[in-house]
Amino acid sequence: MKKGFSIAIAGNCQARPLAQVIKSLVPDVYISGIAIVHLLSDAQQDEYTKIFESADLILAQRVTDNYPCTFVRNKELRKKYEDRLLVWPNLYYAGYNPELIYLRGEARKPLAGPFGDYHNKTFVEAWRRGLSVDEAVRLHNDDDYNREAYGEIPKKSLEELRKREAETDVRIVDWIAERLWRQRLFFTFNHPALVLIQELADRLIRAVGLEYAHPAKEAAVLREPLGNFSCPVNPWVAKTFGCTFGEFDVIRGSSVMGIEGNQVILKQGKSQIYENRQIVEEYFKIYDMCGKYLDI
């Protein structure tokens, strides 16, 4: 590898941690730019075209052909940079917490809450039905309800990831499937744990033929880059699939500072620990104030 080999990375929230891990493993690599695709618009094409054109290698996360920002679509990138493009899978698994969803309000903007942009579909349904906070918690812990509402998701989500992986240049679902119930690999459906990001980085590095600076492949990353929000595995899922990894029993989210119209103001920079009843109370306050803006 030549000194200063440059890599541009395009992807969602996983792109920056991936860049950090790759840089840690191969210090001579120069990360020339990171395109966070969901924050981009076509108006920025010229800016990022310069980054892509100057890079020795482009690592692009799988992006569909109908993605709103056209210049980061895999199809468009392959047309221009086929000989130096490597497409990697979007690490996504909904099986640990199939109840997690996004709620969108006006202008399709996600509604925030005590668990960031994530909401618990069971709690949403309980609020919609006029149930109490305690009844919502009971529903969340009810095996029959979870089985009926979410029973197919753990298997189907892995199948969907395997299907999407087939459209990329790197394979990793085999590794995920082998460890899924022995090691926590995702904090939320689109926030993978560091160990999974490290494995993806390792496979990308080996696919390109880059050389590690040290024999050990562990990256010098001190904390979970995407672990700011975390919650226990869905209780029915944990029982059904026999999770053997040590689990926490509280939810790590954010403090709700206030609600202005349909905007939820969260306290930045510090985590808030919730038990189920506490977080349901916060959600219900938000839905009482913002429900009219939402399709729930």
Secondary structure as GFF3:
##gff-version 3
##sequence-region A 1 296
A	DSSP	beta_strand	6	11	.	.	.	ID=ss1
A	DSSP	alpha_helix	15	25	.	.	.	ID=ss2
A	DSSP	beta_strand	30	36	.	.	.	ID=ss3
A	DSSP	three_ten_helix	37	39	.	.	.	ID=ss4
A	DSSP	three_ten_helix	42	44	.	.	.	ID=ss5
A	DSSP	alpha_helix	45	54	.	.	.	ID=ss6
A	DSSP	beta_strand	57	61	.	.	.	ID=ss7
A	DSSP	three_ten_helix	70	72	.	.	.	ID=ss8
A	DSSP	alpha_helix	74	81	.	.	.	ID=ss9
A	DSSP	three_ten_helix	82	84	.	.	.	ID=ss10
A	DSSP	beta_strand	85	88	.	.	.	ID=ss11
A	DSSP	beta_strand	100	101	.	.	.	ID=ss12
A	DSSP	three_ten_helix	106	108	.	.	.	ID=ss13
A	DSSP	beta_strand	119	120	.	.	.	ID=ss14
A	DSSP	alpha_helix	121	128	.	.	.	ID=ss15
A	DSSP	alpha_helix	133	140	.	.	.	ID=ss16
A	DSSP	alpha_helix	143	150	.	.	.	ID=ss17
A	DSSP	alpha_helix	153	165	.	.	.	ID=ss18
A	DSSP	alpha_helix	173	179	.	.	.	ID=ss19
A	DSSP	beta_strand	186	188	.	.	.	ID=ss20
A	DSSP	beta_strand	191	192	.	.	.	ID=ss21
A	DSSP	alpha_helix	194	208	.	.	.	ID=ss22
A	DSSP	alpha_helix	235	241	.	.	.	ID=ss23
A	DSSP	beta_strand	251	260	.	.	.	ID=ss24
A	DSSP	beta_strand	263	274	.	.	.	ID=ss25
A	DSSP	alpha_helix	276	290	.	.	.	ID=ss26
A	DSSP	three_ten_helix	291	293	.	.	.	ID=ss27
###
